[in-house]
Amino acid sequence: MFQNGPHIHDYLHEMNNVLKKDFEFFTAGETSAVHDHDVLHYTKPERNELDMVLSAEASELADRDDDKYKSKEWTVHDFREILRKWQKDVGDDGGWFGLYLSHHDAPRMVSTFADDGKYRIPSAKLLATLLHTLRGTPFIFQGEELGMTNYPDFETIDTIKEQEAHSYHELKVDEQDASETTIMDRIHDKTRDHSRTPMQWDASDQAGFTTGIPWLPVNPNYKEINVQDGMKNPDSVLQFYRKLIRLRKENSIMVYGDFETILHDHDQIFGYLRRLDEEEWVILLNMTNQEALYDIPSECVDDWDKKHCVISNYPHVDNQRVMRPYEAIVYKYVK
């Protein structure tokens, strides 16, 4: 009734024609009813509509279609197929899109798709590697560049600010007589309040966010996870994001290179190639908390001995065939 309607393209043309008379601007469409097969209608340059649409499908991989407060099991194969579809079906035909896994309406991506405990740092770096080595424009949501995690203490509905969660609780508990514990477990896992706790700037009171009382409480891990610490620590998640952004600015292949998946049947590793002219990058991501064995198909690189590691989230080991938990490696090869 109100999304992706019959006149949306007329409205977008009107917006462009009127506004571009006065100034240049850039558009990123939060087009929640638009799927991969629609993206070209919005973003092909000659259509003069949007510069990109935001690709939400991967960020919703852990949500049930019938109830977003219920979590869904996902696999590396699911991730691979969604991203392959956007990269190939949209990207190869000239469409463009924004890449993200974190946003203001969802829990923290490290807590959802990786590990917010033992492997928080390498897994946060792995997700960053994924987002910066794909075709599209990476979007960084505040705090993800620190590896911020879900807030641990949303125990009762009174501790939740999110209005939709209150409505869900009222429907399920008060009207449908569902278990309070079951519903609060769901809300605790999925509330958008996780992404809205204050930005963690330093180890001072309220994480340096305010001298007052914030709308939502500061995550208690702010003394270990904050900007100030990330600035001082050369191995921090923050510094890793800076390296990736610098690489992307300096290497056109990360933006414009062709995309192709490899290791198609691997249960742990998401692997893909980026190719541009005579250059080829191989990206390997072990998206699990277990070691992963692999062999690179011979057709990927003509001379594997000529490759070198561009960036990795662990100290790199040459000629390895075992990836550590949540290890991310980017190799470069020039023919």
C-alpha positions as CSV (number, residue, x, y, z in Angstrom):
1,M,0.0,0.0,0.0
2,F,2.8,2.4,0.7
3,Q,6.1,0.9,-0.6
4,N,7.4,0.4,-4.1
5,G,4.1,1.8,-5.5
6,P,3.0,2.3,-9.1
7,H,4.2,5.9,-9.3
8,I,7.5,5.7,-7.5
9,H,9.6,6.0,-10.6
10,D,7.7,9.1,-11.7
11,Y,8.3,10.7,-8.3
12,L,12.0,9.9,-8.4
13,H,12.4,11.4,-11.9
14,E,10.6,14.5,-10.6
15,M,12.9,14.7,-7.6
16,N,16.0,14.5,-9.8
17,N,14.8,16.9,-12.4
18,V,13.8,19.6,-9.8
19,L,16.7,19.3,-7.4
20,K,19.5,18.9,-9.9
21,K,18.8,22.4,-11.2
22,D,20.2,23.8,-8.1
23,F,22.9,21.5,-6.7
24,E,24.6,18.1,-7.0
25,F,23.5,15.4,-4.6
26,F,23.8,11.7,-4.0
27,T,21.0,9.3,-3.2
28,A,20.9,6.0,-1.3
29,G,17.4,4.5,-1.3
30,E,16.2,2.7,1.9
31,T,13.9,0.6,-0.4
32,S,12.6,-2.1,1.9
33,A,10.1,-3.5,-0.6
34,V,12.6,-3.6,-3.5
35,H,14.4,-6.9,-4.2
36,D,17.4,-7.7,-6.3
37,H,15.4,-8.0,-9.5
38,D,14.0,-4.5,-9.0
39,V,17.3,-2.8,-8.3
40,L,18.2,-2.1,-11.9
41,H,14.9,-0.2,-12.3
42,Y,16.1,2.2,-9.7
43,T,19.8,2.5,-10.1
44,K,20.9,2.2,-13.8
45,P,22.5,5.6,-14.5
46,E,20.5,6.2,-17.6
47,R,17.3,6.0,-15.7
48,N,18.2,9.0,-13.6
49,E,16.5,7.8,-10.4
50,L,18.7,6.7,-7.5
51,D,22.5,6.3,-7.2
52,M,22.0,3.1,-5.2
53,V,19.6,1.1,-3.1
54,L,20.6,-0.4,0.3
55,S,20.8,-4.2,0.1
56,A,19.0,-5.3,3.3
57,E,18.6,-9.0,2.5
58,A,21.9,-10.3,4.0
59,S,21.3,-8.2,7.2
60,E,17.9,-10.0,7.7
61,L,19.3,-13.5,7.2
62,A,18.9,-14.4,10.9
63,D,15.3,-13.2,11.0
64,R,12.2,-15.4,10.5
65,D,9.9,-14.1,7.8
66,D,6.8,-14.6,9.8
67,D,8.1,-13.1,13.1
68,K,11.3,-11.0,13.2
69,Y,11.7,-11.6,16.9
70,K,12.2,-15.3,16.2
71,S,15.8,-16.1,15.2
72,K,16.5,-18.3,12.2
73,E,19.5,-20.6,11.7
74,W,21.6,-19.6,8.8
75,T,24.5,-21.2,7.0
76,V,27.5,-20.1,5.0
77,H,25.7,-21.4,2.0
78,D,22.8,-19.0,2.7
79,F,25.2,-16.0,3.0
80,R,27.0,-17.1,-0.2
81,E,23.8,-17.3,-2.2
82,I,22.4,-13.9,-1.1
83,L,25.6,-12.1,-1.8
84,R,26.3,-13.9,-5.0
85,K,22.8,-12.9,-6.2
86,W,23.3,-9.2,-5.5
87,Q,26.9,-9.2,-6.8
88,K,26.2,-11.0,-10.0
89,D,22.5,-10.4,-10.9
90,V,22.6,-6.8,-10.0
91,G,26.2,-5.7,-10.2
92,D,27.0,-7.4,-13.5
93,D,24.1,-5.5,-15.2
94,G,25.2,-2.1,-14.0
95,G,23.0,-1.7,-10.9
96,W,24.5,-0.4,-7.7
97,F,23.8,-0.9,-4.0
98,G,24.9,-0.1,-0.5
99,L,26.5,-2.9,1.6
100,Y,25.7,-3.3,5.2
101,L,25.0,-5.8,8.0
102,S,24.5,-3.2,10.8
103,H,21.8,-0.7,11.1
104,H,19.7,1.2,13.6
105,D,16.8,-1.3,13.5
106,A,18.7,-4.5,14.2
107,P,21.0,-6.0,16.8
108,R,24.8,-5.6,16.5
109,M,26.2,-7.5,13.6
110,V,29.0,-9.1,15.7
111,S,26.5,-10.6,18.1
112,T,24.2,-11.7,15.2
113,F,26.6,-13.1,12.6
114,A,29.9,-13.7,14.4
115,D,31.1,-14.0,18.0
116,D,30.8,-11.3,20.6
117,G,32.8,-13.3,23.2
118,K,36.1,-15.2,22.7
119,Y,36.5,-14.3,19.0
120,R,34.9,-10.8,19.0
121,I,38.0,-9.0,17.6
122,P,38.8,-11.4,14.7
123,S,35.1,-11.9,13.8
124,A,34.5,-8.2,13.8
125,K,37.4,-7.8,11.4
126,L,36.1,-10.6,9.3
127,L,32.7,-8.9,8.8
128,A,34.6,-5.7,8.0
129,T,36.6,-7.5,5.4
130,L,33.5,-8.9,3.8
131,L,31.8,-5.5,3.5
132,H,34.8,-3.8,2.1
133,T,35.9,-6.3,-0.5
134,L,32.6,-6.7,-2.2
135,R,31.2,-4.7,-5.1
136,G,29.0,-1.9,-3.8
137,T,29.3,0.9,-1.4
138,P,30.0,-0.1,2.3
139,F,28.0,1.6,5.0
140,I,29.4,1.7,8.5
141,F,26.9,2.0,11.4
142,Q,28.2,3.8,14.5
143,G,30.1,1.4,16.8
144,E,30.6,-1.4,14.3
145,E,34.1,0.0,13.6
146,L,34.8,-0.8,17.3
147,G,33.2,-4.2,17.3
148,M,30.5,-3.0,19.7
149,T,28.2,-5.8,20.9
150,N,24.6,-6.3,22.0
151,Y,23.7,-4.9,25.4
152,P,23.6,-7.8,27.9
153,D,21.0,-6.6,30.5
154,F,17.6,-6.2,28.8
155,E,15.9,-8.5,31.2
156,T,12.4,-7.1,31.5
157,I,10.1,-5.3,29.2
158,D,10.5,-2.2,31.4
159,T,14.2,-2.0,30.4
160,I,13.3,-1.8,26.7
161,K,12.6,1.5,25.0
162,E,11.7,0.1,21.5
163,Q,7.9,0.6,21.0
164,E,7.5,-2.3,18.6
165,A,9.0,-4.6,21.2
166,H,6.4,-3.3,23.7
167,S,3.6,-4.0,21.2
168,Y,5.0,-7.5,20.5
169,H,5.2,-8.2,24.2
170,E,1.6,-7.0,24.8
171,L,0.3,-9.1,21.9
172,K,2.1,-12.3,22.8
173,V,2.0,-12.2,26.6
174,D,-1.2,-10.2,27.4
175,E,-3.4,-11.2,24.5
176,Q,-2.2,-14.6,23.5
177,D,-1.0,-15.8,26.9
178,A,2.5,-16.8,25.7
179,S,5.3,-17.4,28.2
180,E,6.8,-14.2,29.5
181,T,10.2,-15.9,29.6
182,T,10.0,-17.1,26.0
183,I,8.9,-13.7,24.7
184,M,11.5,-11.8,26.7
185,D,14.2,-14.2,25.4
186,R,13.2,-13.3,21.9
187,I,13.1,-9.6,22.6
188,H,16.4,-9.7,24.4
189,D,18.0,-11.3,21.3
190,K,16.4,-9.2,18.6
191,T,15.5,-5.7,20.0
192,R,16.7,-2.8,18.0
193,D,17.8,-1.1,21.3
194,H,21.0,-3.1,21.0
195,S,22.1,-0.8,18.2
196,R,21.0,2.4,19.9
197,T,23.0,2.3,23.1
198,P,25.4,5.2,23.4
199,M,28.6,5.4,21.2
200,Q,31.5,4.3,23.3
201,W,34.1,7.1,23.1
202,D,36.3,6.4,26.1
203,A,36.5,4.7,29.5
204,S,35.1,7.7,31.4
205,D,31.6,7.9,32.9
206,Q,28.8,7.2,30.4
207,A,31.6,6.2,27.9
208,G,32.3,9.9,27.2
209,F,28.9,10.1,25.4
210,T,27.2,12.6,27.8
211,T,27.5,14.1,31.3
212,G,23.8,13.4,31.8
213,I,21.7,10.3,31.8
214,P,21.4,8.8,28.3
215,W,18.1,7.5,26.8
216,L,19.5,4.0,26.8
217,P,22.2,2.7,29.1
218,V,25.9,2.4,28.1
219,N,27.0,-1.2,27.4
220,P,29.0,-2.3,30.5
221,N,31.9,-3.4,28.2
222,Y,32.7,0.3,27.3
223,K,35.9,0.3,29.3
224,E,37.4,-2.3,27.0
225,I,35.6,-1.3,23.8
226,N,35.9,2.4,23.0
227,V,37.3,4.8,20.5
228,Q,40.1,6.0,22.7
229,D,41.4,2.5,23.2
230,G,41.0,1.7,19.5
231,M,43.1,4.8,18.5
232,K,46.0,3.7,20.7
233,N,45.9,0.0,19.8
234,P,47.4,-0.8,16.4
235,D,45.7,-4.2,16.3
236,S,42.2,-2.8,17.2
237,V,39.1,-3.3,15.1
238,L,39.1,0.5,14.5
239,Q,42.6,0.4,13.0
240,F,41.6,-2.5,10.9
241,Y,38.6,-0.6,9.4
242,R,41.0,2.3,8.6
243,K,43.3,-0.1,6.8
244,L,40.4,-1.5,4.8
245,I,39.1,1.9,3.8
246,R,42.6,3.0,2.8
247,L,43.0,-0.1,0.7
248,R,39.6,0.5,-1.0
249,K,40.6,4.1,-1.9
250,E,43.9,2.9,-3.3
251,N,42.8,-0.2,-5.2
252,S,40.1,0.2,-7.9
253,I,39.6,-3.6,-8.0
254,M,37.8,-3.5,-4.6
255,V,35.2,-1.1,-6.1
256,Y,35.0,-2.1,-9.8
257,G,36.4,-5.6,-10.1
258,D,34.3,-8.5,-11.4
259,F,33.0,-10.9,-8.7
260,E,33.0,-14.7,-8.7
261,T,32.5,-17.2,-5.9
262,I,34.8,-20.1,-5.3
263,L,34.8,-23.0,-2.9
264,H,31.1,-23.2,-3.7
265,D,30.3,-26.3,-1.5
266,H,32.4,-25.4,1.5
267,D,30.4,-25.4,4.8
268,Q,32.7,-22.9,6.6
269,I,34.5,-20.7,4.1
270,F,33.0,-18.0,2.0
271,G,35.5,-17.5,-0.8
272,Y,35.4,-15.2,-3.8
273,L,37.5,-13.6,-6.5
274,R,37.7,-10.0,-7.6
275,R,39.2,-9.4,-11.1
276,L,40.1,-6.2,-12.9
277,D,42.4,-6.2,-16.0
278,E,45.5,-8.3,-15.1
279,E,44.9,-8.2,-11.4
280,E,43.1,-10.8,-9.3
281,W,42.3,-10.8,-5.6
282,V,41.3,-13.9,-3.7
283,I,39.2,-13.4,-0.5
284,L,38.8,-16.2,2.0
285,L,36.5,-15.9,5.1
286,N,36.1,-18.6,7.6
287,M,32.7,-17.7,9.0
288,T,32.8,-20.2,11.9
289,N,34.4,-20.7,15.3
290,Q,36.2,-23.8,14.1
291,E,39.3,-24.4,12.0
292,A,38.6,-24.9,8.3
293,L,40.6,-26.9,5.8
294,Y,40.6,-25.8,2.2
295,D,42.2,-26.2,-1.2
296,I,42.1,-23.3,-3.7
297,P,40.9,-24.5,-7.1
298,S,43.7,-24.4,-9.7
299,E,41.7,-22.3,-12.1
300,C,41.5,-19.4,-9.6
301,V,45.1,-18.4,-9.9
302,D,47.5,-19.3,-12.7
303,D,50.5,-19.3,-10.5
304,W,49.6,-19.5,-6.8
305,D,53.2,-19.0,-5.7
306,K,53.1,-15.4,-7.0
307,K,50.3,-14.3,-4.7
308,H,50.9,-12.2,-1.6
309,C,48.7,-11.3,1.4
310,V,47.2,-7.8,1.2
311,I,45.5,-7.9,4.6
312,S,44.4,-10.5,7.2
313,N,43.0,-10.4,10.7
314,Y,45.5,-12.9,12.1
315,P,49.3,-12.9,11.7
316,H,49.6,-14.3,8.2
317,V,51.2,-17.8,7.6
318,D,52.5,-18.4,4.1
319,N,51.1,-21.4,2.1
320,Q,48.6,-22.3,4.8
321,R,45.7,-24.6,4.1
322,V,44.0,-24.3,7.4
323,M,42.0,-21.2,8.4
324,R,41.7,-20.3,12.0
325,P,38.3,-19.5,13.6
326,Y,36.9,-16.4,11.9
327,E,40.0,-15.9,9.9
328,A,39.9,-13.5,7.0
329,I,42.6,-13.3,4.3
330,V,42.9,-11.2,1.2
331,Y,45.4,-12.3,-1.4
332,K,46.6,-10.3,-4.4
333,Y,47.9,-11.8,-7.7
334,V,49.0,-10.0,-10.8
335,K,49.2,-12.0,-14.0
